[in-house]
Amino acid sequence: MKLLTFLRFFRQLKGKKPVDIDAIQSMGLLAVKLGQIFALRPDLIEPERCIELQNLYSRAATIPEENSQALLDKFAPTGFQEHFQHIEPKPFAAASIGQIHRAVLKDGTNVVVKIIKADFEASFRRDVRRMKRWIRMGLFFNPRLRKVGNPIGLLAHIEDYTLRELNLMNEIDGRQQLIERAHGIEKHFAMPKLKFPKMWESLSNEHILVMEEVTHPTLEDHLEAGTLTWPDMLQLFRIHGAFMFGLGTFHGDLHPGNAMMDDEGNFFFIDTGAICNAPEHVRNALFGFFFFLAKGELRSAFDAMLTMAAVRPTGKTLETYYASMNELYAGFVGTSVSEVSLTEQMMKTVKAAVLAGCAFGEEAFPIIRSLMYMDGMVLKGHPDVDLISSMGPYLDEFSVLIDPHSIIKPQD
């Protein structure tokens, strides 16, 4: 991303005029991905602008379509169209990297055909390199940001999952990974409300994906309509949390446009090309932190976070850490997300933990980003709830997947 483009993007975040979604789309794929992250950060930009940026999640965003027949002629497997009764030439949705067409297979099955529109990889890699250059210049003058905020780590995470999304075979593979991991724990942690659309691997390749048409509203649609209830939200946390904390393999881009919910409260995960794997020490530390925090056992929560330190702090450093955390979390449990955003609280927690010797490298960003998405959905749909206390029963249930007491070092 060129410096001028970055400044234009920044003006979209902080300017006084309404966000111009088309302008952000025209800045390239990196701008879209960054915009999607800021869309759920009301602690960083005005809430009204967050709502406007959430149009970037829409599967029907205003992006120029390309000639579908030309794309199919260029990218589809040999004999592809012989398997269809009909493929609608006009896409019903266009996203940042592809467009989606309704179609009917020869056996009458309604499907959708997703097509990557162009070769985005070269331009995206170039934009990331430029962005890293500007960030490194900033870090040179404030090196502590490398550990506290780690913008390079976040950018590397965006680069990784976006490049995987550009190969649609990863979407098939990601779906299969999640299904297999869920089946592996089904006997003691069933997730009957988790669903996935069927995919036709034999008709798909890197540029083309054929999958079952799922017409249920996205979570973004439900949030807009006020139909995503608090029990629904907690059920989503139960499912996604089990993958993040218990299994360590999870949907790496589960924003409100990448999941649908039917009338029975079943969740359909889509766009599964960016599967993330969190190291055990990262997910254990974060799970232990939330597990004890929800119970009001603050000292154990703070100790759980310290397991991310290469060497446990002692003396004055440890005393300062406990003092900072006690001040930060005094009265926190019981407050609503509108009073204190979980994302904002976590950023302050990361800062305190870094000063105590904890390291939040690139491997921590997938879980932190997922928690940020969840926090953003709660802020939009149920701002008056006490999220931490509500998470308690589900964190207890996760204990069948991970024992929080096994990751706590003895207290000094």
N, C-alpha and C positions, 0 to 999 in steps of 0.2 A: 504494500500500500504506500503510495507516494505521500510525502509530507502534506501536500496541498489537499489530497483526498482525505487524509486523516483529520485535518483541520475542518474540512467540510462535514465529515462524520461527527466530530465532536460538537459542531454547531447544532447538528440535529438532536444531540443529547441534551444540550444545555441552552439552546436558543429559545427565543420567546414565541416564534411562530410554531404552529402545529407541525408535528413530525411528518416529513414527506417520505412515505414508504417507498415510492417509486424512485426517489433520489438515492436512498440507501441501496436499493436493489441495483441501481446503475453503477454503484461504486465497487461492485464485485462480491464474490462469495464470502470473503473474509469479513467484509462490512456487515453482511447479513448475519453471519454466525455471532459476531460481537454484539450486534443489535439484539439478537435473541437472548443473550445473557443479560444485557442491561434491562431488557423488558421485565425482568423479575428482580430488579434491584431498586426498590423504592427507597432504600436507605442511601443510595448514591445519587439518584436523579429524582425529579418530581414525579409523584405517583401518576399524575395525568399523562406524563410522557411515557411512563411504563405501559400504561393501557394502550396508548397509540402504537408503541413499538411491538405490542403483542400481535399486531396484524402480520408480523413477519412469521408467525407460527402457522398462519392459515395455509391450507392446502390449495386455496383458490386465490393466492396472491396475484396481483396484477403484474405479470411478467410476460413479455412477448413470447408467443408460441412459435414453434418452427413447424415446417411441413412434415406431417407425420409419415406420409408415404416415403419421402426422401430419407427420413431417419430410419424407417424400417428397412428400406432397400440397402442402406449403408451398414446397419448394425445387426439386424435380425438373423438368427440361424437359418440355414438352407431349408426351404420348405415350410417356413414358419406360418405363413398365412393360410396354408392348406388345412390347418387345425381349427380354423375359425369360421363360423357362419358370417360374422360381421365384426369389424373394428371401426368404431366411430372416428372419423378423420379429425374432428375437432376435439381437443382435450377438454375435459371438464375441470381440470385443476392444473396449475403450473406452480412448481416450487423453484427454489433457488438453483437446483441443478437438473431438474427433469420436468417432464410433463406426463400427465396420466390420462389414458383413454379408456372409456368403457368398451367392452367387447363381449361377444358370446361365442363359446366353444362349439364345436360340431355337436356335442352331446346336449347342448342347451344350457350349460352352466354359465352363469353371469360372472365375468371376471373383469379385472382391470389390467391394462398393459402400461407399465411404467417405463419410460424411455429417458436415458441420459441425453440431454440436448446437444452437448458439445464437449470438447476436450478442455475441462476446467483445470486440470491438474497443474499445467505449467504456469498459468497466470496466478493460481492460488498460491503455489510454492513461492513465486516471486514476491507476491504481496506479503506473505508471512516473513520472508527474509528481510524485507524493507522495514516491516513493523518491528522486528526484533532489533534492528539497527537503531531505530529511534528509542526503543525502550532501554537498550544497553547504554545509550548516551545519558539517559535519565538516571539509571542505576549507578553510573560512574560518580555522580554527584551525591547520591543517597544510597549507598550500598546496603544499608539495613533492609531496604524494601525487598531485596532479593530473597530474604527469609520470611519477612512478615507478610508481604503481599505476593511475592514471587510472580510478577506478571509474565516473565519468560516461561515459567512452568505452566501457567494457565494458557499462554499462547501455544506452547508445545502440545498441550492436551487438545486444544481446538484443532490444531493441524493434524494430529493423529486421527481423531475420530472423523474429521471431514474427509480426509483422503480415503479412509475405509468406506465411507458412504458413497464415494464415486465409483466403486466397484459393486454392482448390484448382487453379485454372487455372495458377497459378505452379508447381505440381508438374509439370504437363505440360510447361510451358515450360522448367523447370529440367532435366528429363530430356533434352529435345531439345538444350539447350545443351551438356550434358556429352557426349552422343553425337556431336554435330557437332565439338566440340573434339578428342575422341579420334580421330575419323576424319581430322582434319586433320593429325595427326602419325603416322598409322598406319604409313607407309612406313619411318620411322626410329625409331619408338618405339611398337611395337605393345602393346596391352593386351588380349590374348585372354581373360583371366580376368575381365574386367569385363563385367557383364550388367545389364540393366534390365528390369523387367516391362513388358509391353505395356499401353498405355492407350488407351481409347476416347474420343477428344476429342468426338466427335459426341454422346455420351451424358452428357457432363460439363459442369459449369458451376462458378461460384464456390463453391457449397455442396456439390456432388455430384461424386465422382470414381469412374469405373469402370475397373478395371485387372485384369490377369491375376492369378490367385491363385498366389502363390509360397509354398510350404509348408516351405521349408528353414529350419533353425534360425537365429536371429539370432546375431550375434557375442556378445551377452550370454549366450545359451544355451550357445554353445560354450565361453565362459570359465567358466561355472558347471560344465560337464561335463568341463573339461580337454581339450577336443578342438580347440582353436585352437593349432596347433603354432607353433613359432618361425618356420619357413619360411613358414607361412601369414601370420603377422604381418608379416614382411618384405615379402611380396608385396602386402599391403594398403598398406604404406608406399610401395612402388614406385608403385602406382597413384595413391593419394591425393597423394603427393609430387609426381608429375608434373603433376597439376592445380594444386597449390598453387604450386610453385616455377617450373615450366616454362611453364604456360599462364596462370596467374593467375586462372583461373575454376574454382571448385571447390565441392563440396558443403559448405555452411556449417554443417551440423549433423550431422556424421558420428559420432554417438555409437554405442555398441555395440548399441542397439536399432534403428538406422537402416541396418543392412547385414545381409545374410544370406549364408551360405556353404553350398554344396552339398557332396556327397561327393567331387567332383573338384577342390575348392578354388577354384571360381568364386565371385566376390563379386557379389551383387545389391544395388545401391544403391537404397534406397527413401526416401520422404518427401523428395523433391528440391525442395521449394518454396522453400528458403532457399539460393539460389546466391549465393556471394560472389565479389567481384572485388578482388584485391589489386593496388595500384599497383606498377609495375615496380621502383621504388627500394626498396620494402619487401621484396618477395620476393627481389630480387637480393641485398640486404644479408644477409638471413637465410640464403639458400642459400649464399652465399659463406662465411658464418661457419661453417656446419656442414660444408661441403665441406673447408675447410682444417683444421677442428678434428679431423675424422675421420682426417686424414693426419698429425696431430701438428704441423702448421705453425701454431703458436699466433699468431705475430706477424701472419701473413697473415689469420688468422681475426679477430683483433682489429681489423685495418685494414678488413676487410670490414664489420664492424659500424659503423665510423665513417662509412661512406658515407651513413648516415641523419642525419648532422649537417649542418645548413645551412651551417656554416662549420667546416672541420676545425680541431680544437683544436691549440694550439701551446704551447711552453714548459712551465711547471709543470703546467698542466691536462693536457697530453698525457702527461707523465711519471707523474702520479698515476693516469691511466687505465690505462696499461700496467702499472704496479705492482699496481693493484687486480685487473686481469684475470689477470696472471701468478699472483698469490696464489690467486685463485679457481679457476683451472684447473690448478694444479700437481697432477699425478697424477690428473686427472679422467678422461682417456681411459684405459680399461681397468677402470674401476670399474663395478659393477653398478648397476642402477636402484634396487635395494633399499638400497644404500649412499648414493647421491645421486640423488634424483629429478630428471629432466630439467626438469620444471616448476619445481621449487624453484631449480635452478641458473639457469634462464632469468630468473626474477624478480630474482635477484641481479645477473645480467648486465645486465638492463634498467636497474637502479639505477645501476650503474657507467657505463653508456653515457649515461644521462641527465645525469649529473654532468659528462660530457665534452662535452655539447652536442647529443646525439642527441635526436630527438623521436619519441615513440611515440604517435601520435595514434590516432583511432578507426579509421583504415584499417589499422592493424597488428593489431587484435584478432582478426579472423577467422582469420588464420594462427596466431597465438599460441594461440587457443582450440582450433584443430584439433590443434596439437602437444600441447596439454594433454590432449585426449581420447586421442591415441595413447599418450602417456606413462602415462595412467591404465590403459589396457588392458594395457600391458606390465607395470606394477606388479602388476596382478591376476593375469595369466596366466604371466608369465615374469620374476619379480623378480630372478633371479640372472644375467641376461644383461648384457653390455656393449653397450648400445644404440648408442652413438656409433660404435664400431668396426664393429658389424654393419651400420650404415647406409652405410659407405664405398663398397662396390661399387655400390650403387644411386645414390648421389650422383654417382659417376663416370658412370653411365649417363645421368643427367639433363643431363650436359654437352652432349649433342646438342641439348638445348633451350635451354641458357643457358651461356655461357662465363664461368666464375667469375673468370678472370684479367682479364676486361675491366672488372670492377667494382671492382678494387682500386686505390686511389690509391697513387702511389709512396711508399715509406716515407721518413721523415725521416732 
